[in-house]
Amino acid sequence: QVQMVESGGGLVQPGGSLRLSCAASGIIGAIDRMGWYRRAPGKRRELVAFIIISGVTGYGDSVKGRFTISRDNAKNTVYLQMNSLKPEDTAVYYCHARNNLGDDHWGQGTQVTVSA
């Protein structure tokens, strides 16, 4: 039984900050990668950030320098610190995990709204 429990979404003013978290449990094997994707209205899903087992990270171009991904391996939890938020960051953010068998797991999504 896989669980991907997301939290931290909400409404924030432009220039503000939010911190998302995602705790994964029940995934068989080893988790190779965790990350965040987002889908804004009328747009395709896009990569926000990922972190692999070695700790190497990657970011989508639109969030580089503003967002930071981190993890707590003991808790199987990934975080996304979002600073200098813009209205264009408004989207549903989805947590993602992939194990060493190639299985993909997704959270239910958490809404982030950036508006004055």
C-alpha positions as CSV (number, residue, x, y, z in Angstrom):
1,Q,0.0,0.0,0.0
2,V,1.7,3.2,-1.3
3,Q,1.0,6.5,0.3
4,M,2.2,9.9,-0.9
5,V,1.1,12.4,1.7
6,E,1.5,16.0,0.5
7,S,1.1,19.2,2.6
8,G,2.0,22.9,2.5
9,G,-0.1,24.3,-0.3
10,G,-2.2,27.3,0.0
11,L,-2.7,31.0,-1.0
12,V,0.2,33.4,-0.9
13,Q,0.9,36.9,-2.1
14,P,3.4,37.6,-4.9
15,G,6.9,37.6,-3.5
16,G,5.9,35.3,-0.7
17,S,7.1,31.8,0.2
18,L,5.6,28.4,0.8
19,R,7.2,25.1,1.8
20,L,5.7,21.9,0.4
21,S,6.3,18.5,1.9
22,C,5.7,14.9,0.7
23,A,6.0,11.8,2.8
24,A,6.2,8.5,0.9
25,S,5.5,5.1,2.5
26,G,4.8,1.6,1.3
27,I,7.0,1.8,-1.8
28,I,8.8,-1.5,-2.5
29,G,12.5,-1.6,-3.1
30,A,14.6,1.5,-2.9
31,I,13.4,5.0,-3.9
32,D,15.7,6.2,-6.6
33,R,14.2,9.6,-7.2
34,M,11.7,12.0,-5.7
35,G,10.4,15.2,-7.0
36,W,7.7,17.7,-7.8
37,Y,5.8,18.4,-10.9
38,R,3.1,21.0,-11.5
39,R,0.1,21.5,-13.8
40,A,-1.3,25.0,-14.4
41,P,-4.7,25.6,-16.0
42,G,-4.4,25.2,-19.7
43,K,-0.8,24.0,-19.6
44,R,0.9,20.6,-19.7
45,R,2.5,19.1,-16.7
46,E,6.1,20.3,-16.1
47,L,9.0,19.3,-14.0
48,V,9.6,21.6,-11.0
49,A,12.5,19.8,-9.2
50,F,13.9,16.4,-8.5
51,I,16.4,14.8,-6.2
52,I,18.0,11.4,-6.8
53,I,19.5,9.0,-4.3
54,S,23.0,10.5,-4.5
55,G,21.6,13.9,-3.6
56,V,22.0,15.4,-7.0
57,T,19.2,17.8,-7.8
58,G,17.7,19.3,-10.9
59,Y,15.3,22.2,-11.5
60,G,13.0,23.4,-14.2
61,D,14.3,26.6,-15.8
62,S,11.4,28.7,-14.6
63,V,12.1,28.0,-10.9
64,K,15.9,28.0,-10.8
65,G,17.2,30.3,-8.2
66,R,13.8,30.6,-6.4
67,F,13.0,27.0,-5.4
68,T,15.0,24.5,-3.5
69,I,14.4,20.8,-3.2
70,S,15.6,18.7,-0.2
71,R,15.0,15.4,1.4
72,D,15.0,13.6,4.7
73,N,15.9,10.0,3.9
74,A,15.1,8.7,7.4
75,K,11.5,9.9,6.9
76,N,11.3,9.2,3.1
77,T,10.2,12.8,2.8
78,V,10.9,15.4,0.2
79,Y,10.5,19.2,0.6
80,L,10.1,22.1,-1.8
81,Q,11.0,25.5,-0.5
82,M,9.4,28.1,-2.8
83,N,10.6,31.7,-2.5
84,S,9.8,34.8,-4.6
85,L,6.6,33.3,-5.8
86,K,5.0,34.7,-8.9
87,P,1.4,34.4,-10.2
88,E,2.7,32.1,-12.9
89,D,3.7,29.6,-10.2
90,T,0.0,29.1,-9.6
91,A,-0.7,25.4,-10.2
92,V,-1.5,22.0,-8.7
93,Y,1.8,20.6,-7.4
94,Y,2.2,16.8,-7.5
95,C,4.7,14.8,-5.6
96,H,6.5,12.0,-7.5
97,A,8.6,9.0,-6.5
98,R,10.3,6.3,-8.5
99,N,11.8,3.2,-7.1
100,N,14.7,1.1,-8.4
101,L,12.2,-1.2,-10.3
102,G,11.0,1.7,-12.4
103,D,7.7,2.1,-10.7
104,D,6.2,5.6,-10.6
105,H,4.0,6.9,-7.8
106,W,2.1,10.1,-7.5
107,G,0.5,12.2,-4.8
108,Q,-3.0,13.6,-5.2
109,G,-1.8,17.1,-5.7
110,T,-1.8,20.2,-3.6
111,Q,-3.0,23.6,-4.8
112,V,-0.6,26.6,-4.8
113,T,-2.2,30.0,-5.6
114,V,-0.1,33.1,-5.9
115,S,-2.4,36.2,-6.1
116,A,-2.7,39.7,-4.7
